[in-house]
Amino acid sequence: MNLKKKCITALTCLSVSLINAAPLKISQSGGTIYGYLGYYESSTNSTDENGWYEVMTDGDYKKQWAPAEGPLTTGFIRNNELCTYVQQTVMGLLVRAFYSTFDLNTGECTSTTSLSTYMKPLMVVCTAYDPEEDAAYGYSYPVYGDGHVFVKINMQTPTVMPKIVRNMQSADDEVCYSMTYSPADKQIYGINKRGEMVRINKTDGTEEIIYKPDTGQDIQNLVTGLVYSPFDQGFIWNTYLADGNSYLFKLDPQKKTCEQLAKFERKEEFNFFVTTDDLIDFDGPAAPTIISNTFIGSPATTGSFKVKMPEKMYDGTSISGDIQLRLSARIDGKEKTSVEGLAGSEVNVSFEDIETGMHNFEFVVYKGENFSIPDSEKLFIGNDTPAKPANLIFTSENISWDAVTEGSHGGYIDRSAVTYEVVVDEESVATTSGTEYTHTLPSGTVSAHYAKVTAVCNGARSETAVSDKLLHGDPLELDVVFGPKDDDEFELFTVIDSNGDDTSWHTIYDDYEFDDTSFFEYRYNKTEKADDWLILPPLNLSDAESYYNLAFDAAASPVLLRDGKYPVERFEVYIGTAPTAEAMTHQLMGPTEPDPEKMEYTRYDRNFSVDAPGTYYIGIHAISDPFQFKLRIKDINVTRLASADIPEQVSELKGKAGANGGLTATVSFKMPEATASGVSYDDNVRLSAEIKTKVETKKLENLAPGAVVETEIATANGSNEISVQVICNGFMSKVSRIDVYAGLDIPAFVNDFSATEDEQNKSITITWKAPTEGMHEGGYISPEGLTYYLVTVGSNLQLVYTMLGKDVYEYTYTPETSDDKLTETYFSIIAENEAGRLPENRIPMAMCVMGKPYTLPIADDFSHGNFAYSPITTWAVDESYLPTSWQVMDPSEISSEYSSQEGLSIVGRTSSAGSRGRFSLPKFSTEGVDKPVLSFDTWIGMSTAPFKVYAETFGTGLVEVGSIIMSLTESGWTPCTFELPAQFVGKPWVCVYFDAEFPSLQKYVMIDNYSVYDKKQDSVNDILPRTSGSIVGVDGGILISGLDGSDLTIMTIDGRLLMKGHVSGNEDRISLAAGFYIVQAGNNKAKIFIK
């Protein structure tokens, strides 16, 4: 039998889980599917249940283990191990990446390799493993720029930079966030962003569209599991739909069907699926074919299927001779009966007394021990539950719906026995056999109403249909205030998700972030621009001659986004005659952006009038760009103003806080010279101005039109909104506002911050001076009496605060570092006073590389994509360094002329002309070294960005040791060697920096094949660990000394074997042509360049 895996007893037994603890239940098909649960809905945002699960096709799942290494991004089974790629992010920023393997039985991590986050093409978000090629295919990110790439990873070297098969930047909607390998045809399948099931060409990454699964709704583009299940003879797929819920589907690309298997109750998201099943018998017969059955259209629990036996084998050859085939007939994975028949014949299979419910009928043909893949059909046996009534329409006078004619599972129901229970506002109003009911809602003030209809047949009740909300009753009379107060009040509002992204307005009560108040909130969508309406209840605006005022508080949540910027929330306000987006035709307020850096609300208001008396609706329209954060609205007031003769508001409003933290502010402004409608005031008219803060209301009388006013008003400590309103003959203008921070402020960052590593690179001496400014513009602080904290980053990536004391300006910090490696250590110093200390998102962090420096020699050609010695660190000395990026990449991706021998190099490039860039090599020790030398290859030509090389050790600062400039006449990879000055000899640590200037976007720094070694003891060609002897390049070849009799291998740089043998004699000279070679003699290994 040509089986990938052989059953103990042919297919009548269930597949065996690889997990030690046997599952409590198993999928009906007998299939075994596993997946990593990466998200589930939790009121506490808990992640305790994340982990590795066995997943049943009815939506149930059982935990097997949870990896200590953290969330698994994507993975697959290879050589009976779970192979995974893991990416860890903090606030959307990628901070760590790993390739890890796990024992499927125990969850033990059998290996893990840290990946450089510079290797963006290896940051795969979903993968599919092809065992025939021993390669993984997946989608990741390009080295430079946005979008995705389709890559191929050689699993012999799973941590090496993958091959980029296709750049997806111009075909982003073809990126698949769910993908898998099918052993049935040895192809890669996926679901792309358009929701299409596709077959992916492994050679060029192009797609063949198979069909678009009918899920009933659009899919959300999230990374979710997809796996080919041999037992299910189809693909099992987890996805999110537009309603925000997570579902499990079975996809059959041959029949082009999409069957919903389950709806997850807590919106569970499985990052990826795998299966341990591989039971296709390639020597078996082809599948049988179900022709018909007697159950459809009948409530009978006894009946039969007609099935046609196959005429061919699985490989397409004919079944010859009068051979009796056995047909195994199963219900829900268990054999109930079997019959025999000739190839191509039709046989009847009878079943008796089947339990009422949904069942999977499956038929498998046996030819001797060889078996076919099954043909199956799901049916509801017996009387089905009625389907939910559809097309429920609810008006103030009538309720109607469509007749229920089928069962909820597609099974039989007695249509003549169906009745409907009708409920209005939780009160039963009727039971009827018809599909319409007349019901008049009571009159009175507007309120929200719902109708519900449930179908009942032979005691079985359908899922209840619920109508859309109906607002019925008289409009509200002014003046009105909306908090929000409670859910009953919110029911009077209309929320419209115009773009259908399932992200819209909702209410939050007793918020903790701002001031413990309640508010209406719109939360961001990652990919869709906001198009969401919060429409107020109906209002009676009964006088076309009057002015009305709309006022409300708005705020943007002040949280830094992944790009270091604050979210920009945006809204506009319209008025219309119906609670629909189409009726919102008259703009009251144009696009408005609340200040995202304020921790307080801003009050907005607008005076307006209407053309005719009537019922009106005011709509607040969220229009923020994608991937912002939170827009909040509260305390909505709509009032009637007494007259159209309303003053214009003040102009030239300014405010300045009182000196030395005094709780006052000086306010100045210019009084209006006309009404809001543009009628100029007479010279004898006198106006009043009312100025308000949290703690004082001040009224100034007898002010002339156009007068410039200055006054002082009391404030609270902190941010103060100062409002000014003009009053004339009892009529009040629109309110003008300004923010002034008064009193004691939170200290800004300390001054003259300095951090210096000690001579042994174990501790950091930090010095600073007291801050002299507050966190807010113009904010006052006293530099004396401040308490200082050391801020560090804990193992869980949370900030840790260590109190240092009052008025201290120096501290020696000894971080916890490994005894055998270097670590990037982040830290800061902040001050605290009675007003508080800097919030986390405003703390600037410094960084030093601490720990044990490397012993020379060290070298790296980046040929494996990872750093042989780490960390290689990028530095932003000031803002001019921010536009520059340093990446390990193939420089030929920029231009083929930059191709390097090793394939990969460190490449520096900028997005802004005139910027700078800096990176450093790992620290190394020169103790016991006579002449430390730095050697590297760099591309020199017209496109070279000029750079300097600096060295630093304890007490020296940066010392220039060399420089590179562009060449106008020659171009190519050039070896460079710089001997470090004497002041860097015999030092416990030395650090080398490359600092570049980028005069244009077409200038680059490319560094490859660096090494640091002792010129007196080491050869640039022999800097890797060795026991004794040497391998050096000489004119026309290599010279091997002191390694007589050692095994000898010489290979080209691309891995081609040139010579294999033994070293002959104490000095063995071997002639070679010009070029790069990898030479290994015994335990000595060197990369040699022969000119």
SULGI-V570468 format. One line per field, one symbol per residue. ss: DSSP state (H for helix, E for strand, C for the rest). Layout:
# SULGI-V570468
ss: ???
This chain:
# SULGI-V570468
ss: CCECCCCCCCCCCCCCCCCCCCCCCCCCCCCCEEEEEEECCCCCCCCCCCEEEEECCCCCEEEEECCCCCCCCEEEEECCEEEEEEEEEECCEEEEEEEEEEECCCCCEEEEEECCCCCHHHCCCEEEEECCCCEEEEEECCCCCCCCEEEEEEHHHCCCCCEEEEECCCCHHHCEEEEEEECCCCEEEEEECCCCEEEECCCCCCEEEEECCCCCCCECCCCCCEEEECCCCEEEEEEEECCCCEEEEEEECCCCEEEEEEECCCCCEEEEEEECCCCCECCCECCCEEEEECCCCCCCCCEEEEEECCCEECCCCECCCCCEEEEEEEECCEEEEEEEEECCCEEEEEECCCCCEEEEEEEEEEECCEECCCEEEEEEECECCECCCCCCEECCCEEECCCCCCECCCCECCHHHCEEEEEECCEEEEEECCCEEECCCCCCECEEECEEEEEEECCEECCCEECCCEEECECEECCEEECCCCHHHHCCCEEEECCCCCCCEEEECCCCCCCCCCEEEEECCCCCCCCEEEECCCEEECCCCCEEEEEEEEEECCCECCCCCECCCCEEEEEECCCCCCCEEEEEEEEECCCCCCCCCEEEEEEECCCCCEEEEEEEEECCCCCCCEEEEEEEEEEEECCCCCECCCEEEEEEECHHHCCEEEEEEECCCEECCCCECCCCCEEEEEEECCCCEEEEEEEECCCEEEEEEECCCEEEEEEEEEEECCEECCCEEEEEEECECCECCCEEEEEEECCCCCCEEEEEECCCCECCCCCECCCCCCEEEEEEECCCCCEEEEEEEECCCEEEECCCCCCCCEEEEEEEEEEEECCEECCHHHCCCEEEEEECCEECCEEECCCCCCCCCCCCEEECCCHHHCCEEEEEECHHHCCHHHCCCCCCEEEEEECCCCEEEEEECCCEECCCCCCEEEEEEEEECCCECCEEEEEECCCCCCEEEEEECCCCCCCEEEEEEEECCHHHCCCCCEEEEEEEEECCCCCEEEEEEEEEEECCCCECCECCCCCCCEEEEECCEEEEECCCCCEEEEEECCCCEEEEEECCCCEEEEECCCEEEEEEECCEEEEEEEC
